[in-house]
Amino acid sequence: MTDEKTIGLKIKAWRSKRDMTQDVLAKKANIPYPTLAKIESGAVQNPSIETVVKIAAGLGVTLDELIK
């Protein structure tokens, strides 16, 4: 990724914009809370596309918006 912002930071930024907790987003995205926490913290740097799609849907944004 050429962008300095990791996918985790982007997710966190969108989540903050939406005023959501990690718990709320994990439920909306239908993914385990620890998975989301690990992605946001950078412990998981390359989450599966399936997971990222679910997170984008949970945030109400397109995959494009989330990853750009």
C-alpha positions as CSV (number, residue, x, y, z in Angstrom):
1,M,0.0,0.0,0.0
2,T,1.5,3.3,-1.0
3,D,-0.8,5.3,1.3
4,E,0.7,5.8,4.8
5,K,-2.6,5.1,6.4
6,T,-3.2,1.4,7.1
7,I,-6.6,-0.2,6.6
8,G,-6.9,-0.3,10.3
9,L,-6.5,3.4,10.6
10,K,-8.9,4.0,7.8
11,I,-11.6,1.8,9.5
12,K,-11.0,3.6,12.8
13,A,-11.4,7.0,11.1
14,W,-14.6,6.0,9.4
15,R,-15.9,4.5,12.7
16,S,-15.1,7.7,14.5
17,K,-16.9,9.7,11.8
18,R,-19.9,7.5,12.3
19,D,-19.7,7.8,16.1
20,M,-19.6,4.0,16.5
21,T,-17.9,1.9,19.0
22,Q,-15.8,-1.1,17.9
23,D,-18.5,-3.3,19.4
24,V,-21.3,-1.7,17.4
25,L,-19.3,-1.9,14.2
26,A,-18.4,-5.5,14.8
27,K,-22.0,-6.4,15.3
28,K,-23.2,-4.4,12.2
29,A,-20.4,-6.0,10.1
30,N,-21.2,-9.5,11.5
31,I,-17.5,-10.1,12.4
32,P,-16.0,-11.0,15.8
33,Y,-15.1,-8.0,18.0
34,P,-11.5,-9.3,18.5
35,T,-11.1,-9.4,14.7
36,L,-12.1,-5.8,14.3
37,A,-9.9,-4.7,17.3
38,K,-6.9,-6.5,15.8
39,I,-7.4,-5.0,12.4
40,E,-7.7,-1.5,13.9
41,S,-4.7,-1.9,16.1
42,G,-2.6,-3.2,13.2
43,A,-2.1,-6.7,14.7
44,V,-3.8,-7.9,11.5
45,Q,-2.4,-6.0,8.6
46,N,-4.0,-7.8,5.7
47,P,-7.5,-8.8,6.6
48,S,-9.4,-10.8,4.0
49,I,-11.3,-8.9,1.4
50,E,-14.5,-10.6,2.6
51,T,-13.9,-9.1,6.1
52,V,-13.1,-5.7,4.7
53,V,-16.3,-5.8,2.6
54,K,-18.4,-6.6,5.7
55,I,-16.7,-3.7,7.6
56,A,-17.4,-1.3,4.8
57,A,-21.1,-2.4,4.8
58,G,-21.2,-2.0,8.5
59,L,-19.9,1.5,8.2
60,G,-22.4,2.2,5.4
61,V,-19.6,3.1,2.9
62,T,-18.4,1.5,-0.3
63,L,-15.3,-0.6,-0.4
64,D,-13.7,2.2,-2.6
65,E,-14.5,4.9,0.0
66,L,-13.0,2.7,2.8
67,I,-9.7,1.8,1.1
68,K,-8.9,5.0,-0.7
